[in-house]
Amino acid sequence: MRHPKDWVGRPVARPGDAGGSPAGDIALGASVAGGAAMSPRSAATRAPDERTARLYGRLEAAISPSLGIALTGVMAAMAAIGLVLGATWPAITADEGTTLSTAKAAVSGMHQWIEMLAPPIQVALYAPFFSIGHPELATVVPALFGALVLMLIVAVAWRITGMPWAGAIAGLFLLSSPEYWQRSSNLVAYQPFVFFGYLGLVLMASACRDPRRSRAFAIAGGIALAVSVYSFTTGLLFLPAAILLALAWKVRRGPALLSLAVTAVLVLPFAVWHVAAAGVRNAWFYPHNFLLLDYSEEFQAFLSRPDYDLVGYVTGALPEMLLGAAPIWLWILAGAGLLVIGKVYGARVSATIAAAMVAALIPFIVAAQPPHARYGYVLVPVVALVAGIGLALGVKLLAQQQARRHLAVLATLVLALLAVFTASAAMLTHLDNVRIARATPQYVDLEAVAGKIDDDRAVLARTSYLQVLLPDNQVYTHLFFSEAEYLDYILWQDEERVRQLFAERDIGWVVFQKNVHTWERDFNYWAFDATGSPPLHYICLPQSAGFSEVYDGRFFALYEVRQDWLQSESVSGACTVPQCELWAFPGAWREESGPPNGESYCESP
């Protein structure tokens, strides 16, 4: 039978329970009375101390029944408002466009998403929105899984401590992370893989603790871990944590090993698929494509990404990534929480948690991944959980010391207010970003481009921005082509081969970003390195008789492919290339009087 507990987890008597008068209270009353009789101090001297004790006693009694309810209510309202309004976030980033375009390809029966190693769960989550013709509603998915992650953290903190307010404050700590709100709006399946990964670890731990249902929990935990991997390849980061959990459990290690066995069996086809498509070295790359694998150095140089050494990454990039995922005070609280957990449950428990967190970071360090905050988000739920549980246990330890009971009350109230304030600030900042994103000139320009496309033929663009606005059109990027096919297009050495490629893919529209020298020429500099010929598609396509410009906006230009050109038996065309364009590339065509490499060529001043 579960007994009710007060705000610091101490058992309290049920109303009307005859045996409910705590002996400790009687002993405490007797000791106070005896102390009053024997103390030489006067009543006037004791009065301030007694009044202070009564004040904190009344304050403790006041927050005891209401703190958990109040914090839970605030957290739930904040999460509902932020997640619902955040679901209106427009999916305009390149990663989100890729997420939607692979789902559209799967609905259309194309197989390129398999060659691209698109996560199957991610594809399955978004494909139905194309089936009903409303891909713009897909932002409901990350918001839903964001809510599930929050509920999981709250439930675990509540279950471990037995205190409702501990679960609520752990949830508020999670909401204080800017990256939580960002991942709950962006379509890339970060929240699904995070939810299933943590769910798998919780079920594994439950299997080791509960002998009656250990087998069911162990199998469910293994399935959840496998689903995390199928949701996003980064779900593999949870496997080292699961192995550490199995090794750390001294008594009942069998259920944890069963979970790992189930995960291994389910992930095996995933591993075979990735190795067959990309090889062992590149099996974890997504989206798998020739540009990322064969021309990564040129791509890194174009994006101006620094080349980190090990020390530089650990001391510079890694802290930047972690602090972008959660505020510094939350990391400090989590560190203090580990110390408290170690004191209450033993150093082995806190050491296992810390080792699992470090293990999750090692792949990023080895691969020297760019310090994006989204990579650090995988640790944010456990950081919020450890901080919340550590705070609750610390307050409980203080409350057990009569002389320091007032510190427990004050610390709880102050940190609760801090959590509410920072969570509110993070939510409001996110909603402001949503408003700004929907009002950006770039998004307005995209809507105008989409409005000009009046049939269901495919669209060719540098990125998949438009896919969210075009439920009936497949948006192609270089990800959907082989290197040879894409070179035929961007080198434009034979217009007939371009026509055949467009006819085979039923491409009826082409989108250029207006800064063609950056996004069409310099972005495709890899083609010059590969073949010795410069990319010319951005010059030759507008000159071709097979295309007509139908929209010329601030950020994008839209060209329609003429149907008679597309259906011709054969085409040929001449393309005049300004000499200033060729000056951008080294080679025999460069005139000695031309500008040196790196200066302006044909760009408008």
N, C-alpha and C positions, 0 to 999 in steps of 0.2 A: 504494500500500500504506500503510495506517495504522500508524504506529509508536506503541508504547506510550509513555505519558508519566507523569511522577511527579506528586506532589500539587500542584505549582505549574505543571504544563503543560510541563515541559522534557522533550524526547525522551530516552528511556533505551534502552540496548542490550538486545536480546533475549538470554535465556540461551543460552550456547553460540555467540553470534555472534562470529566471530574478529575482525571489524572493529569490534567494539563498544566497544573501549576508547577512551573520549573523549580526544581530544588535550588538551582543556581540563584534564582531571584530571591528565594527565602534566605539563602546563605548570605547573599549580598545585602539584603535588608538587615539581617542580624549583625553583620560586620559593621555596617554604617551606624546602627544604633549603639553597638558596643563602642565604636570609635568615638561617638558623640559623648558617651558617658565618661570615657577615660581621657579624652583630649583636654589639655589645659587651655586650649585656645577658646576665645570667647565666641559667642554666636555672631557678633558683628564681624569678626575676622573671617568666619567661615561663610558668611552670607554671600559675598561676591562669587566664590567658587561654586557654591550650591546653585546660585541663580544661573551661572554660566552652564553648569551641567544640566540643569532643568531646561535651559534654552535649547541646547543641542539635542537633549532627549526629545523635546517636543518637535524640533525640526526633523529629527530622524523618524519620529512617528508619523509626521505629516507626509514625508516623501516616500515612506515605506510602501503604501498601497498605490501611490499615484505615479511614481517616477517611471516605472516600466510602461504603464499605459500611456503616459504623456509622450515619452520618447518614441514609443512605437507608433503612436498617432502622427507625430511630426514627421517621422521617417517615411511612413506609408504615404502621407499626403505629398511630401516632397518628391518621392520616387514616382508617384502616379502623374503628377504635373509634369515633371521633367521628362519622363519617358514618353508620355503621350504627345506632348508638344515637340519633343525631340524627334519623334517619328516623322515629322514633316520635313526633315533635313533632305535637301535635294542631292541625289546620288550623282555627283559630277566629277569626282576624282577618277584618275585613271584606274586605280585598283578596283573601285566599285563598278566602273564600266566593264572591266574584265570579268568580274563576278557575274554580272547580268548577261554579258554576251555569251559566256560559256553555258549558262542556263538556257538561253534562247537557242543556242546550237543544239543542245540535248533535246529540246522540245521539237526542233525541226528535223531531228534524225541525223544530224551531222556528228561525225566521230572525232573532230579535232579536239574537243574538250578532254578526251581520253589521252591523246598524245601530249596534251598540254599538262597532264597530271592535275587537272582540276579536282579538288576534293569532292568525293561523291555526295556526302551529306550536304555540303554547301550547294551543289547543283540541285539536289533533290528539294532543298528548302525553297529555292527561288523559281524553279521551273513552273510550279502551279500558277504563279502570278502572270506568266506569259500565256498559259493555257486559258486563263480568264480574260486576258487582254489588258491587265492593269499592273504593269511592272512597277509603277510608282508607289504601289501599296507594299512593296517588299520591305520597306523600312520598319514594318511591324515586327519582322523576325528578330533583328538585333535587339529591339526594345523588349520583346517578350523574353528573350534569353538573358537580357540584362536584369529583368525582374526576377528570373529564376536564380541567377547567381546571388542576388541580394537576399532572397528568401533562404537560400542554402546557408549563407554565412550567418544570418540571424538565428536560424534553427540550431546550427551547430554550437554557437556561443551560448545560447539559452540552455541547450541540453547539457553541455559540459559543466556550466556553473550552477544551473538550477535557478538562475535569476533572470527574469524577463528583461530588466533594464540593461543587462550585459549584452544580450542579443541585439537590442535596439541601438546601443552605442557602437557596437561593432558594425552594424549596418550603416550608421551615420559616418563612421570612419571610411567605409567603402565609398559612400556618396561624396566624400570630400576629395576624391581623386578626379581630376579633370579628365583623365584618360578613361575612367569608367563611363562617363557620359558620352565621350567621343566614340568608344567602342559600341555603345548602345544605340548609336545612330548610323554608324557606317556599316555597309552591307557585308564586307569581308567577314567571314565566320569566326571572328575572334571570341565573341561571347559564347557561341555554342561549344567550341572546343574547350574553353575555360570552364564552363558549367559541367560538361560531362567529365572532364579531367578531375575536378574537385569532387564531384559526385562519386566517381570511382574510388578515390582515396577514402572518402567517408564510409562507403559501403565496405571496403576492405577492413577498415578499423572496426566497424560494427560487427563484421564476421568474426574477428578475433576476440571480441568482447562478449558476444552473445552465443553461447554454445547451442542453444535451442534452434536458432535459425542461421547458423554459421554457413552452411552449405548454400542456402539461397542467397544470402548477402554476398558471399564470395563470388558466386557466378554472376550476380547482378553487377558487382564491382568490376569484374573482368570485362563484361560487356560494355559498361560505361567507359572504361579506359579505351577500349577499341573504337567506340563511337567517337571519342575525342580525336583520335588519330584520323579517322575517316572524315571528320568535320574540317580539319585543317592539319597539315603535316606537322605543325609545331606542337600538336598534341603529344608527340613523342617525348616532349620534355617532362611529362608526368610519369613516364616509366621509371627513370632513376629514383624518383620519390617513392614510387610503389615498391621498388626493390629494397630501398633503405627501410621502408616500413616493415617489410617482411623480415629483414635481418635484425631489426631492432626489437621485434616481438619475441620475447624469450620463451613464454609458456605455450601459447597457441599459435604456432607459426604455420600450421597446415592450411587454414583458410586463406591466408595471404598468398601462399604458394599456389593454391588452387586458382585464385584470381589471376595471378600472373600467367598461369598455364592457359586459362581461357583467353586472356588477352593475346598471348602469343599465337594461339591457333587462329584467332579471328584476324590478326594483323598480318599473318603470313601471306595471304593473297594480295594484300595491299603492297607488301614489300616486293613480291615477285613482279607485280605490275610495274612498279616504279623502276626496279632494276632492269627489267626488260626494255622499258621505254627510254631510260636515261643512263643506264649503267650504274655501277655501285657508287662512283664518286659524286655523281650529280643526281642521285635518286631523290634527294630532299628538295630540289629546286622546284619552285612553283612561282609563276607559270613557266614551264619548261619550254624554252625556245632558243633558236640558234643565236640570237643577238646576245642574250644573257650568258650563254655558255661559251661561245666561240669568240666573242668580241667584248668580253667583260671589261678589259682594260680601257678600250676606247669609250665604252659606255660610262665607266667611272670617271674618266677624264672629262667627258661632256657634262656630267652632273657636278663636276668640281668636288668630288668626294675625297677627303684626305686619306692618305695611306697610313694607317696606324701600325706602330709596332706594339708589342705586347704590353710594355710598361705604359706607353702613351694611351693605349685603349683602356687599361685598368684604372689609370689615374685621371683620365680626361673624359673619354667617350662613355664609359660605363656609369660614372656618377651622373653625367648629363642625362643618360637614358632613364636612370632610376628616379631622379628628381623631377623629370618630366612626367613620369607616371603617377607620382604621389608626392605630396608636400613633405618637406624635410622633417617637420615635427611628427608626422605619422611614422616615418622610419625610426625616429628616436624612441617613440612610444613602443614600437614593435620590439626594439632592442631591449628596452626595460621590461616589456612583457615576457620576453624569453628568460630573463633573469628570474622573474617572479614564478613563471611556470617551472623553471628548474628547481626553485626552492620548494614548491608545493608538491610537484610530481616526480622530481628527481632530475639530475643533470642529464641523464640518458635521453629523456623526452625532449628537452630543449635542444640538446646537441643534434638529435635526429632531425628536428624541424629546421635548424640552421643549416645542416648539411644538405638537406633536400633543396633549400632555397639556393644555396651556392651551386649545387649540381645543375639546376635549371639555367644558370647563367653561363656555365662553361661553354656550351655550343656557340653562344654569341661572341664570347671572347676568342675562341679558337678561329671562328670564321671572320672575326673583325667586322661584324655587321654594323651598318650605319646606326648611330645612337638614337633611333626613333623611339619615342616614348611608348609606342604600341608594343614594342618588344618587352619592355619592363612591366607592362600591365599584367603579364601572367603571374607575377608575384603579388600584385596589389590585394587580391582577396585574402591570401594567407597573412599578409601584413596587417590588414584590418582586423582579421580574426584574432591573431596573436595579441595585437594591441588591446582589443576589447576584452579578451579573456584575462590578459595580464592585469589590466586595470581593475576588473572585477575581483580577481583573487587578491590583488594588493589592498583594495578597500576592505575586503573581508579580513585580511590579516591585521590591518589597523584597527578595525572595529572590535577585534578580540582583546585589544589592549584598552582598558577603561580610560587611561590617561590620554590616549591618542585618538579617542573616538571622534572628537571634533574634527581632526584632520581627515578622517574618512568621509565625513559629511561634506566638508568644504571641497576636498579633491573631486568628489563625485559631481557636485554641482558645477564646479568650474570647468571640468573637462566635458561635461554634458553640454554646457553652453558653448564651449569651443567647437565641439563636434557639430552642433546645430548651425553655428555661424559659418564655419568653413564649408559645410555641405551646401548651405544655402547659397554661398558665394560661388561655389563651383557650378551649381545648377543654373543660377542666373547668368553666369558667364557663358555657359553652354547654350542657353536659349538665345542669348544675344548673338552668338555666333551663327545659330540657325537662321535668325532673322536676317543677318548680314549676308549669309550665303545665298538666300533666296532672292536678295535684292542686288547681288553683284551684277555689273554689266556683262560679265562673261556668261552667267546663267541666262540672263535676258537674251543675249545673242544666240545661245544654244536653242532657246525656245523659238526664236525667229527662224533659225535654220530648220528646226523640226517642222515648223509650220509650212515651209516651202516644199517639203517632200510629200508628194501626193500619190504615191503608189507603194507597193510592198517589196520593191526590189532592194537588194542589199546595198549597204553603205560602206565605202572604204575611207578610213580616216587613220590618223596617226595614233589616236587613242579612242577608247570606247565611250567617251563622254555621253554621246547621244543615245545610248541604248535604253536608258530609263525613260526617255521621251518617245521612243519608237517601238511600241510593242509588236508591230507587224514586220519590222525590218531587221535583218541580221546586220550588225555592225562588225565589219572586219578590221583587224589591225594586223601588224606583222606577225602576231602570235598565231594566226590561222594559216600561215603560209610556210612553205619550205624556203630555205635560203635561196635556192635557184629561182623559184617562182617570184619571190619578192625582188630579187635582183632584176628580173625581166621588167618589172614595173618601175623601179626607181632609177635604173640606168637608162631606160627608154631608148635602147639601141635599135630595136625592131618593133615598130608600132603594131605589126600583125601579132606578135607574141603577146603584147599587152591586150589586144582585142580578144585573143583566145582565152587568156586568163580571166578577163572580165565576163566573157560569155559563159565560161565554165562555172563561175561562181554567181552568175546572175547579178552582177554589180551594176547598179543603175545610177549611183550617186557617189561623188567624191568630195570630201571635205578637206580643205587646207586651213591650217592656222595662219593668220595673216602675217605673222613674223616668219616668213618662209625661210629666211636665211638662217634663223636659229633652229626652227622646228622641222624644216623639210630638208635643208642642205646640211647644216652642221650636225644635226641629230643622226643623219645617215652617212657621216664621214667614214664609218666602218666599211661602206661599200667601196670607197676608193682604196682603202687599205687591202681589201680582199681581191680587187680586180685591177686596180690601177686606173679605173675610169670613174669620173665624178658622177654623183647623182644628178639627173637632169629632169626628172619627172615634173618638178614644180615649174620648170620653164616650158617643156614640150607639151604638157597636157593642155594648158590654156591656148596654145597655138594650133592644136589638133582640131580637125573638122568634126571629130566625133564627140566633142564636148561643148557645152554652152553654159556660161555663168548665169546662175539664176538668183544668187544672193551674194552681196558684198557688204559684210558687216564690219564692226570694229575689231572683232577677234577672229572671225571665221569667214571663209568664202566657200560657197557651195556651187558645184558644177554638176549638171545633169548629163548623163551618158545618152547620146542620141541612139534611138532604137535601130535606125537604118544602118548606122555604123557598126553597131554591135552584131547585127544579123548578116553583115556582108560576108562574102566568101573569102575575101582577102582585102587588106588595106595597106597603104603605104603613105608615109608623110614625111616631109622635111621639117627639121626643127632648127631654128636659128638661135644660137647660144651667144649672148653678149660676151665679149672678151673679158670684161671685168668679173664675170662669174667664174671663168676658168682661172683667174688670178688667185682664187681662194685655195687652189690645189697646186702642189708642186708637180712639174712635169714638162714635157716638151712644148706644150701649148702656151706656157707662160712667156710673156714678152719681158725682155730685160728692163724695159721702162715701166713695167707694172709695179704696183705697190708691194712692199714686202709682206710676207705671210703674217697674219694676225691683225692687219689693219682693215679698214672698211673697204669693201669692194663695190657691190652694186646696191648696197643698202641705202635707203633714203636718209638724208641728213637729219 
